């Protein structure tokens, strides 16, 4: 028999390639982190400007949004039932 090793060795790895991949991952991670920070800053700035423009106290704004949501829900439910009544007739009203 020949004396051949079949298990993988660290010598099989191309160290330059592994180091290059690590450097690229580090650069991409830093770029992603910088992009996330920039996005967060933009969102905070936009929310600050919106809050100044609203000119309402937080509890008043919350009450307004709640009333708007209830009105939209009522309008949607009304439109749903109106459309159902105008398009579909109940089975009991159909002729056979």
Buried (B, 14 or more C-beta within 10 A) or exposed (E): EEEEEEEEEEEEEEEEEEEEEEEEEEEEEEEEEEEEEEEEEEEEEEEEEEEEEEEEEEEEEEEEEEEEEEEEEEEEEEEEEEEEEEEEEEEEEEEE
